């Protein structure tokens, strides 16, 4: 993920509020680029109790909402979408929940890959 419009300290504050941590933080021009991870040895379960060590779609949503509380015009680029400010994010992020992140044999929508919401 990369974000334009916030400092590393502000992004770390957003991560703490949501309960995730930022890893591999680096600057790339006007952007701060990083990976969002679960804290510690935490994992989440989905489908048949499979363990997944990754932040879910809802977790990314919550993190991005915290970012937009600080700067509503921040530009955010993820693997699934590019958001041009808070209003654009709120209108477009629900559609990313319908992206298939599963396999051909076992399709899985990103919004269904956890049991949190």
C-alpha positions in Angstrom: 0.0 0.0 0.0 1.2 3.5 -0.6 -0.3 6.8 0.7 0.3 10.4 -0.2 -0.6 13.1 2.2 0.3 11.7 5.7 3.6 11.3 7.6 5.0 8.0 8.8 4.1 9.0 12.4 0.5 9.7 11.4 0.2 6.4 9.6 1.6 4.5 12.6 -1.0 6.3 14.8 -3.8 5.1 12.5 -2.4 1.6 12.6 -2.4 1.6 16.4 -6.0 2.7 16.6 -7.1 -0.1 14.3 -4.9 -2.7 15.9 -2.5 -3.4 13.0 1.1 -2.6 12.5 3.0 -1.2 9.5 6.0 -3.1 8.1 8.7 -2.4 5.5 8.0 1.3 5.7 9.8 3.4 3.1 9.3 6.7 1.2 8.9 6.7 -2.5 8.8 10.3 -3.9 5.8 11.9 -2.2 4.4 8.6 -1.0 4.9 6.5 2.1 4.9 2.9 1.0 4.4 0.0 3.5 2.8 -3.4 4.3 -0.1 -3.6 6.8 0.2 -6.6 9.1 -1.6 -8.2 12.0 0.2 -7.6 15.4 2.3 -10.4 16.8 1.4 -14.0 16.3 -2.2 -13.2 15.7 -4.1 -14.9 12.9 -7.7 -14.9 11.7 -9.7 -17.9 10.5 -11.9 -18.4 7.5 -13.4 -21.3 5.7 -13.0 -24.6 7.4 -11.0 -22.9 10.2 -8.0 -22.2 7.9 -5.5 -19.9 9.6 -4.5 -16.7 7.7 -1.8 -14.3 8.8 -3.1 -11.3 6.9 -5.3 -8.2 7.5 -8.8 -8.8 6.1 -10.7 -6.5 3.8 -12.6 -5.0 6.8 -9.3 -4.3 8.5 -8.0 -2.4 5.5 -11.3 -0.5 5.3 -11.0 0.5 9.0 -7.3 1.6 8.6 -8.1 3.7 5.5 -11.0 5.4 7.3 -8.6 6.4 10.1 -6.2 7.8 7.5 -9.1 9.9 6.0 -9.9 11.3 9.5 -6.5 12.9 9.4 -6.4 14.0 5.8 -9.6 13.7 3.7 -7.8 14.3 0.5 -5.0 11.7 0.9 -4.3 9.5 -2.2 -4.2 5.8 -1.4 -3.1 3.1 -3.7 -3.7 -0.6 -2.8 -3.6 -3.9 -4.7 -7.3 -3.7 -5.2 -7.9 0.0 -5.9 -6.7 3.6 -6.0 -8.7 6.1 -3.8 -8.6 9.9 -4.6 -9.9 11.1 -1.2 -12.4 10.2 1.5 -15.5 10.7 -0.6 -14.2 8.6 -3.5 -13.2 5.9 -1.1 -16.6 5.6 0.6 -18.3 5.4 -2.8 -16.0 2.9 -4.4 -14.6 0.6 -1.7 -17.7 -1.6 -1.3 -17.1 -2.8 -4.9 -13.7 -4.2 -4.0 -15.4 -6.7 -1.6 -16.6 -8.5 -4.7 -13.1 -9.2 -6.1 -12.4 -12.9 -6.2 -9.3 -13.7 -4.1 -9.8 -17.4 -4.1 -9.0 -20.1 -6.6 -10.8 -21.5 -9.6 -11.9 -24.5 -7.5 -12.8 -22.5 -4.4 -13.7 -18.9 -5.3 -13.7 -16.5 -2.4 -14.8 -12.8 -2.4 -12.5 -10.5 -0.4 -15.4 -9.4 1.8 -16.1 -13.0 2.8 -12.6 -14.1 3.7 -13.1 -13.5 7.4 -15.7 -13.6 10.1 -15.3 -10.2 11.6 -18.2 -8.2 9.9 
